[in-house]
Amino acid sequence: MNITSLTVHELIEKLKNKELTSEEITKAYIDRINDKEKDVNAFVTTLCDEALEKAKKIDEERDNGKTNSEFAGIPIGIKDNLCTKGIRTTCSSKMLEDFISPYDATVVEKLNNKDLINLGKLNMDEFAMGASTEYSYFKKTSNPWDLKRVPGGSSGGSAAAVAADLVPWALGSDTGGSIRQPASFCGVVGLKPTYGLVSRYGLVAFASSLDQIGPITKDVTDAALLLNLIAGHDERDTTSYDIPKKDYTKSLNKDIKGLKIGIPKEYFGEGINPEVKEKIDEAIKMYQDLGAEVEEFSLDIAKYALATYYIIACAEASSNLGRFDGIRYGYRTSNYSDLKELYRNSRSEGFGPEVKRRIILGTYVLSSGYYDAYYKKAQQVRTLVKKEFDKAFEKYDVLLTPTSPTVAFEIGTRSNNPLEMYLADICTVSVNIAGLPGISIPCGVNSENMPIGLQLIGNKFEEEKILNAAYALEQVIGFRDKHKPGLCER
């Protein structure tokens, strides 16, 4: 039995049936990390010794009937912008290289309460700004399907770790596609929940009105399970919604007969790779065969979404990152003669090029004389984007698009061209602007055996619809049975 190839729901079943122990599962993942991490570079911090110790303790408690969670002893990986008490939380930045968080993020608290085992903190683009995980201060993460290619970003470490079987599932964060795009590039499932469904308390902020924490998993069932664990109201997060608790696994029934699927034609125009379009078209045909009603329509406002996103995101980043000044916490330069120089040198030395670029852009659009022309206008367009989606959901249950117009690109080919890098988010950013849920699932591979992702978008707090639609297609395609990363040939 190859333990690390199993899904979480399969691991839970084997724990219940006493076919495996938590120690055996955890040790299998640690062995895998020791063997493959040097190729993938998915982790900033590993917690192998602590994980094994916790696994042994959980096995003792299970033997004595003291475990109160079916998830007890299941390992997980955590993106390194989620605060973990007593463990480094770096945001993959020199600015926070030695920062030890004094508290846990709400989602981490919830996982700890269910006795999940943290295998470590996962690499990312610095402060979640990027689409390739090339902007990490510590290392560049590789795609397990082809180590010369990027895993996507900013949650590239999380997606690569799941795809390479270094963790059974992981948490990421999504500001403009940072869960869904790397999930697409790495051939795994990535879910961005409705804004406000999952608490952001303890998530180091990039763009507060766009950020959302979500699961990256091997299949849709695991995504529903992890969403069950992390969703819920939190009084410490003022943007958190108080809605009734749901069991998202109950929606996974494969019955999508009569489901109305809208296909926004703007997402299938110039720039989409022909092989990506071909696989998406095949998936659309599968949905029709399953009894779904599919119709093309126009989502005109979509063409303005990318510009709107980058204005709002950079403006909020400029504001949020103002706290890193070399005084309170984080990196402090040793080279200064006065307070102004301390600020300037600490930020110049502590932040990488992409973070500086976005701070400058954000400061510019918020500055006197430009605020109305850029930031205010972007917020007005944001309202129009929301209205367009509201109008679409009056007619359709879910919307279907590519997750990314291309497959994973080679490391180094876009890192010196920011505009080309930003275009990697063109299919995903509108979901964040409107605060909607979106999921990416693999729907096939191209001629070079690189995975292709399909995105399903739902109305607010209708995760059940996109999860079931994704689950139904997943069962037909059977992606995990047919395709495996080059690193995971078994």
ZABAVEX-81329 format. One record per residue (C-alpha): z, y negated, x negated; residue number from 1; chain; residue in three letters. Coordinates in steps of 0.2 Angstrom, whole numbers. Layout:
residues N
c3, c2, c1, pos, unit, code
Z, Y, X, NUM, A, ala
...
end
This chain:
residues 490
c3, c2, c1, pos, unit, code
0, 0, 0, 1, A, met
-5, -17, -7, 2, A, asn
10, -27, 0, 3, A, ile
3, -45, -5, 4, A, thr
-13, -42, 5, 5, A, ser
-3, -40, 22, 6, A, leu
-1, -53, 34, 7, A, thr
16, -60, 39, 8, A, val
16, -51, 56, 9, A, his
12, -35, 47, 10, A, glu
26, -38, 35, 11, A, leu
38, -41, 49, 12, A, ile
33, -25, 57, 13, A, glu
36, -15, 41, 14, A, lys
53, -23, 39, 15, A, leu
58, -18, 56, 16, A, lys
52, 0, 54, 17, A, asn
61, 1, 37, 18, A, lys
45, 4, 28, 19, A, glu
48, -10, 16, 20, A, leu
63, -20, 10, 21, A, thr
64, -39, 7, 22, A, ser
67, -35, -11, 23, A, glu
51, -25, -12, 24, A, glu
40, -38, -3, 25, A, ile
47, -52, -14, 26, A, thr
45, -42, -30, 27, A, lys
27, -39, -26, 28, A, ala
24, -57, -24, 29, A, tyr
33, -61, -40, 30, A, ile
23, -48, -49, 31, A, asp
7, -56, -42, 32, A, arg
12, -73, -47, 33, A, ile
16, -67, -65, 34, A, asn
-1, -59, -65, 35, A, asp
-13, -72, -57, 36, A, lys
-4, -89, -57, 37, A, glu
-11, -93, -75, 38, A, lys
-29, -92, -67, 39, A, asp
-26, -101, -51, 40, A, val
-12, -114, -56, 41, A, asn
-6, -116, -38, 42, A, ala
12, -119, -42, 43, A, phe
21, -134, -49, 44, A, val
38, -125, -48, 45, A, thr
41, -107, -46, 46, A, thr
58, -100, -40, 47, A, leu
56, -81, -44, 48, A, cys
73, -77, -50, 49, A, asp
82, -87, -35, 50, A, glu
69, -78, -23, 51, A, ala
73, -61, -29, 52, A, leu
92, -64, -28, 53, A, glu
91, -70, -10, 54, A, lys
80, -55, -5, 55, A, ala
93, -43, -11, 56, A, lys
107, -52, -2, 57, A, lys
96, -52, 14, 58, A, ile
93, -33, 12, 59, A, asp
112, -31, 12, 60, A, glu
114, -41, 27, 61, A, glu
100, -32, 36, 62, A, arg
108, -15, 32, 63, A, asp
125, -21, 39, 64, A, asn
117, -28, 55, 65, A, gly
120, -46, 50, 66, A, lys
103, -53, 50, 67, A, thr
99, -64, 65, 68, A, asn
80, -67, 62, 69, A, ser
65, -56, 61, 70, A, glu
58, -68, 48, 71, A, phe
73, -65, 36, 72, A, ala
67, -60, 19, 73, A, gly
49, -66, 21, 74, A, ile
43, -77, 7, 75, A, pro
34, -93, 9, 76, A, ile
27, -107, -2, 77, A, gly
31, -126, 1, 78, A, ile
19, -140, -3, 79, A, lys
27, -151, -16, 80, A, asp
29, -167, -5, 81, A, asn
42, -159, 6, 82, A, leu
59, -162, 0, 83, A, cys
69, -147, -5, 84, A, thr
88, -149, -9, 85, A, lys
92, -146, -27, 86, A, gly
74, -142, -32, 87, A, ile
61, -153, -39, 88, A, arg
50, -163, -27, 89, A, thr
37, -171, -38, 90, A, thr
22, -175, -26, 91, A, cys
12, -169, -42, 92, A, ser
15, -186, -49, 93, A, ser
23, -192, -66, 94, A, lys
32, -205, -55, 95, A, met
43, -191, -47, 96, A, leu
41, -178, -62, 97, A, glu
60, -176, -63, 98, A, asp
66, -180, -45, 99, A, phe
78, -168, -38, 100, A, ile
79, -170, -19, 101, A, ser
97, -172, -12, 102, A, pro
92, -165, 5, 103, A, tyr
80, -154, 14, 104, A, asp
65, -159, 25, 105, A, ala
68, -154, 43, 106, A, thr
54, -141, 42, 107, A, val
63, -133, 26, 108, A, val
80, -133, 35, 109, A, glu
72, -123, 49, 110, A, lys
64, -111, 37, 111, A, leu
81, -109, 28, 112, A, asn
90, -106, 45, 113, A, asn
78, -91, 48, 114, A, lys
82, -85, 30, 115, A, asp
64, -86, 23, 116, A, leu
63, -86, 5, 117, A, ile
55, -100, -5, 118, A, asn
44, -94, -19, 119, A, leu
41, -111, -26, 120, A, gly
33, -129, -24, 121, A, lys
14, -129, -23, 122, A, leu
2, -141, -32, 123, A, asn
-7, -155, -23, 124, A, met
-17, -171, -26, 125, A, asp
-4, -184, -32, 126, A, glu
5, -191, -17, 127, A, phe
-7, -181, -6, 128, A, ala
-22, -193, -11, 129, A, met
-37, -183, -14, 130, A, gly
-49, -169, -8, 131, A, ala
-49, -157, -22, 132, A, ser
-32, -155, -31, 133, A, thr
-39, -162, -46, 134, A, glu
-28, -178, -45, 135, A, tyr
-12, -169, -49, 136, A, ser
-3, -175, -64, 137, A, tyr
2, -158, -69, 138, A, phe
-13, -146, -68, 139, A, lys
-29, -143, -59, 140, A, lys
-29, -129, -46, 141, A, thr
-43, -117, -45, 142, A, ser
-51, -109, -30, 143, A, asn
-48, -90, -30, 144, A, pro
-65, -87, -23, 145, A, trp
-73, -95, -39, 146, A, asp
-61, -101, -52, 147, A, leu
-74, -114, -58, 148, A, lys
-73, -123, -41, 149, A, arg
-60, -134, -32, 150, A, val
-48, -127, -19, 151, A, pro
-50, -143, -8, 152, A, gly
-35, -155, -6, 153, A, gly
-23, -162, -5, 154, A, ser
-15, -145, 0, 155, A, ser
-25, -136, -12, 156, A, gly
-11, -127, -20, 157, A, gly
-5, -121, -3, 158, A, ser
-22, -114, 2, 159, A, ala
-26, -107, -15, 160, A, ala
-9, -98, -16, 161, A, ala
-12, -90, 1, 162, A, val
-30, -85, -3, 163, A, ala
-25, -78, -20, 164, A, ala
-10, -68, -11, 165, A, asp
3, -77, -22, 166, A, leu
12, -81, -5, 167, A, val
10, -74, 12, 168, A, pro
9, -91, 20, 169, A, trp
13, -109, 15, 170, A, ala
17, -126, 22, 171, A, leu
5, -140, 19, 172, A, gly
3, -158, 25, 173, A, ser
-13, -166, 33, 174, A, asp
-17, -185, 33, 175, A, thr
-35, -184, 35, 176, A, gly
-40, -165, 33, 177, A, gly
-28, -160, 19, 178, A, ser
-23, -144, 28, 179, A, ile
-40, -140, 36, 180, A, arg
-52, -144, 22, 181, A, gln
-43, -133, 8, 182, A, pro
-41, -119, 21, 183, A, ala
-60, -120, 24, 184, A, ser
-64, -120, 5, 185, A, phe
-52, -105, 2, 186, A, cys
-56, -94, 17, 187, A, gly
-39, -95, 26, 188, A, val
-33, -103, 42, 189, A, val
-26, -121, 42, 190, A, gly
-18, -129, 57, 191, A, leu
-15, -147, 59, 192, A, lys
-3, -149, 74, 193, A, pro
-3, -164, 86, 194, A, thr
5, -179, 78, 195, A, tyr
24, -179, 83, 196, A, gly
25, -160, 87, 197, A, leu
32, -156, 69, 198, A, val
45, -168, 61, 199, A, ser
40, -178, 46, 200, A, arg
58, -181, 41, 201, A, tyr
58, -176, 22, 202, A, gly
40, -177, 20, 203, A, leu
36, -190, 6, 204, A, val
25, -203, 16, 205, A, ala
7, -206, 12, 206, A, phe
1, -214, 28, 207, A, ala
15, -213, 41, 208, A, ser
4, -214, 56, 209, A, ser
-7, -200, 51, 210, A, leu
3, -188, 41, 211, A, asp
7, -171, 49, 212, A, gln
15, -155, 42, 213, A, ile
7, -138, 47, 214, A, gly
4, -120, 42, 215, A, pro
-9, -112, 30, 216, A, ile
-10, -93, 34, 217, A, thr
-20, -78, 32, 218, A, lys
-24, -76, 50, 219, A, asp
-22, -86, 67, 220, A, val
-7, -75, 73, 221, A, thr
3, -80, 57, 222, A, asp
-2, -99, 61, 223, A, ala
5, -97, 78, 224, A, ala
21, -89, 71, 225, A, leu
24, -102, 58, 226, A, leu
21, -116, 71, 227, A, leu
34, -108, 82, 228, A, asn
46, -110, 67, 229, A, leu
43, -128, 63, 230, A, ile
38, -137, 79, 231, A, ala
52, -146, 89, 232, A, gly
60, -163, 92, 233, A, his
70, -171, 78, 234, A, asp
81, -186, 81, 235, A, glu
79, -191, 63, 236, A, arg
60, -194, 65, 237, A, asp
56, -208, 77, 238, A, thr
38, -202, 80, 239, A, thr
44, -185, 85, 240, A, ser
40, -180, 103, 241, A, tyr
53, -171, 114, 242, A, asp
43, -158, 123, 243, A, ile
48, -141, 129, 244, A, pro
49, -127, 116, 245, A, lys
34, -115, 117, 246, A, lys
30, -98, 110, 247, A, asp
12, -101, 103, 248, A, tyr
9, -82, 100, 249, A, thr
9, -79, 119, 250, A, lys
-7, -89, 120, 251, A, ser
-16, -76, 109, 252, A, leu
-25, -65, 122, 253, A, asn
-44, -66, 117, 254, A, lys
-48, -71, 135, 255, A, asp
-59, -87, 133, 256, A, ile
-71, -84, 148, 257, A, lys
-75, -100, 156, 258, A, gly
-68, -110, 141, 259, A, leu
-78, -126, 140, 260, A, lys
-83, -130, 122, 261, A, ile
-90, -147, 117, 262, A, gly
-101, -148, 102, 263, A, ile
-102, -166, 95, 264, A, pro
-120, -168, 88, 265, A, lys
-114, -182, 76, 266, A, glu
-106, -168, 66, 267, A, tyr
-122, -158, 63, 268, A, phe
-133, -172, 56, 269, A, gly
-138, -178, 39, 270, A, glu
-127, -171, 25, 271, A, gly
-122, -154, 32, 272, A, ile
-127, -140, 21, 273, A, asn
-140, -128, 29, 274, A, pro
-130, -112, 26, 275, A, glu
-114, -120, 34, 276, A, val
-124, -125, 49, 277, A, lys
-131, -108, 50, 278, A, glu
-114, -100, 51, 279, A, lys
-107, -112, 63, 280, A, ile
-122, -109, 74, 281, A, asp
-119, -90, 73, 282, A, glu
-101, -93, 78, 283, A, ala
-107, -104, 93, 284, A, ile
-118, -89, 99, 285, A, lys
-102, -78, 98, 286, A, met
-92, -89, 109, 287, A, tyr
-106, -89, 122, 288, A, gln
-106, -70, 121, 289, A, asp
-87, -70, 124, 290, A, leu
-90, -80, 140, 291, A, gly
-87, -98, 134, 292, A, ala
-97, -112, 141, 293, A, glu
-105, -122, 126, 294, A, val
-113, -139, 128, 295, A, glu
-119, -152, 115, 296, A, glu
-113, -170, 118, 297, A, phe
-112, -187, 109, 298, A, ser
-96, -193, 101, 299, A, leu
-104, -210, 95, 300, A, asp
-88, -217, 88, 301, A, ile
-87, -203, 75, 302, A, ala
-98, -212, 63, 303, A, lys
-85, -226, 61, 304, A, tyr
-70, -214, 59, 305, A, ala
-71, -212, 40, 306, A, leu
-71, -230, 36, 307, A, ala
-57, -233, 49, 308, A, thr
-47, -219, 41, 309, A, tyr
-48, -226, 23, 310, A, tyr
-43, -243, 28, 311, A, ile
-28, -238, 38, 312, A, ile
-23, -224, 26, 313, A, ala
-24, -235, 11, 314, A, cys
-15, -249, 19, 315, A, ala
0, -238, 24, 316, A, glu
0, -230, 7, 317, A, ala
1, -247, -1, 318, A, ser
16, -251, 9, 319, A, ser
24, -234, 8, 320, A, asn
22, -233, -11, 321, A, leu
30, -250, -14, 322, A, gly
47, -241, -15, 323, A, arg
42, -234, -32, 324, A, phe
47, -248, -43, 325, A, asp
56, -241, -58, 326, A, gly
73, -247, -51, 327, A, ile
80, -235, -38, 328, A, arg
72, -218, -42, 329, A, tyr
57, -211, -50, 330, A, gly
49, -215, -67, 331, A, tyr
55, -230, -77, 332, A, arg
45, -237, -91, 333, A, thr
55, -239, -108, 334, A, ser
43, -253, -112, 335, A, asn
48, -270, -104, 336, A, tyr
55, -287, -108, 337, A, ser
59, -293, -90, 338, A, asp
59, -287, -72, 339, A, leu
41, -291, -68, 340, A, lys
36, -281, -83, 341, A, glu
47, -267, -78, 342, A, leu
39, -266, -61, 343, A, tyr
21, -267, -68, 344, A, arg
23, -255, -82, 345, A, asn
33, -242, -72, 346, A, ser
20, -242, -59, 347, A, arg
5, -242, -71, 348, A, ser
12, -228, -81, 349, A, glu
19, -218, -67, 350, A, gly
4, -218, -55, 351, A, phe
-13, -209, -58, 352, A, gly
-30, -217, -55, 353, A, pro
-33, -211, -37, 354, A, glu
-16, -217, -31, 355, A, val
-19, -234, -40, 356, A, lys
-36, -235, -32, 357, A, arg
-29, -233, -15, 358, A, arg
-14, -245, -17, 359, A, ile
-27, -258, -23, 360, A, ile
-38, -255, -8, 361, A, leu
-23, -255, 4, 362, A, gly
-16, -271, -3, 363, A, thr
-33, -279, -2, 364, A, tyr
-35, -275, 17, 365, A, val
-18, -281, 21, 366, A, leu
-19, -297, 11, 367, A, ser
-20, -315, 19, 368, A, ser
-38, -319, 24, 369, A, gly
-43, -300, 25, 370, A, tyr
-30, -293, 37, 371, A, tyr
-40, -298, 52, 372, A, asp
-57, -293, 45, 373, A, ala
-52, -276, 39, 374, A, tyr
-35, -269, 45, 375, A, tyr
-34, -276, 62, 376, A, lys
-52, -271, 65, 377, A, lys
-49, -254, 59, 378, A, ala
-34, -252, 72, 379, A, gln
-45, -258, 86, 380, A, gln
-58, -245, 81, 381, A, val
-44, -232, 81, 382, A, arg
-40, -236, 99, 383, A, thr
-59, -233, 103, 384, A, leu
-59, -217, 94, 385, A, val
-44, -211, 104, 386, A, lys
-53, -216, 120, 387, A, lys
-68, -207, 115, 388, A, glu
-59, -191, 113, 389, A, phe
-49, -194, 129, 390, A, asp
-66, -195, 138, 391, A, lys
-72, -179, 129, 392, A, ala
-57, -169, 135, 393, A, phe
-60, -174, 153, 394, A, glu
-75, -162, 152, 395, A, lys
-71, -150, 138, 396, A, tyr
-56, -139, 133, 397, A, asp
-60, -139, 115, 398, A, val
-72, -147, 103, 399, A, leu
-81, -137, 89, 400, A, leu
-87, -144, 72, 401, A, thr
-89, -139, 54, 402, A, pro
-73, -141, 44, 403, A, thr
-82, -148, 29, 404, A, ser
-101, -151, 28, 405, A, pro
-101, -141, 12, 406, A, thr
-92, -126, 3, 407, A, val
-81, -129, -11, 408, A, ala
-89, -139, -26, 409, A, phe
-87, -136, -44, 410, A, glu
-72, -144, -53, 411, A, ile
-76, -161, -61, 412, A, gly
-92, -164, -51, 413, A, thr
-85, -177, -39, 414, A, arg
-69, -183, -47, 415, A, ser
-78, -198, -56, 416, A, asn
-86, -202, -39, 417, A, asn
-73, -208, -27, 418, A, pro
-85, -211, -13, 419, A, leu
-93, -194, -14, 420, A, glu
-75, -187, -14, 421, A, met
-70, -196, 2, 422, A, tyr
-85, -189, 11, 423, A, leu
-77, -172, 10, 424, A, ala
-66, -178, 24, 425, A, asp
-80, -184, 36, 426, A, ile
-77, -170, 48, 427, A, cys
-58, -170, 49, 428, A, thr
-52, -188, 48, 429, A, val
-55, -192, 66, 430, A, ser
-43, -179, 72, 431, A, val
-29, -188, 62, 432, A, asn
-34, -205, 69, 433, A, ile
-33, -199, 87, 434, A, ala
-17, -189, 83, 435, A, gly
-25, -173, 89, 436, A, leu
-22, -154, 84, 437, A, pro
-36, -146, 74, 438, A, gly
-38, -129, 66, 439, A, ile
-50, -122, 53, 440, A, ser
-54, -104, 53, 441, A, ile
-66, -95, 41, 442, A, pro
-82, -90, 50, 443, A, cys
-92, -82, 36, 444, A, gly
-98, -85, 18, 445, A, val
-114, -93, 10, 446, A, asn
-126, -84, -2, 447, A, ser
-114, -87, -16, 448, A, glu
-100, -78, -7, 449, A, asn
-90, -95, -4, 450, A, met
-81, -96, 12, 451, A, pro
-87, -108, 26, 452, A, ile
-74, -115, 39, 453, A, gly
-76, -119, 57, 454, A, leu
-65, -133, 65, 455, A, gln
-58, -132, 83, 456, A, leu
-51, -148, 90, 457, A, ile
-39, -149, 105, 458, A, gly
-31, -162, 116, 459, A, asn
-14, -168, 112, 460, A, lys
-1, -154, 113, 461, A, phe
-14, -141, 118, 462, A, glu
-12, -131, 103, 463, A, glu
-12, -115, 113, 464, A, glu
-31, -118, 118, 465, A, lys
-37, -120, 100, 466, A, ile
-26, -106, 94, 467, A, leu
-33, -94, 107, 468, A, asn
-51, -99, 104, 469, A, ala
-48, -97, 85, 470, A, ala
-40, -80, 88, 471, A, tyr
-54, -74, 99, 472, A, ala
-67, -78, 86, 473, A, leu
-57, -71, 72, 474, A, glu
-56, -54, 81, 475, A, gln
-75, -54, 83, 476, A, val
-80, -60, 65, 477, A, ile
-67, -49, 56, 478, A, gly
-68, -61, 41, 479, A, phe
-53, -53, 31, 480, A, arg
-60, -36, 32, 481, A, asp
-77, -41, 26, 482, A, lys
-74, -54, 13, 483, A, his
-62, -56, -1, 484, A, lys
-60, -69, -15, 485, A, pro
-66, -64, -32, 486, A, gly
-48, -65, -38, 487, A, leu
-42, -53, -25, 488, A, cys
-55, -38, -26, 489, A, glu
-45, -23, -21, 490, A, arg
end
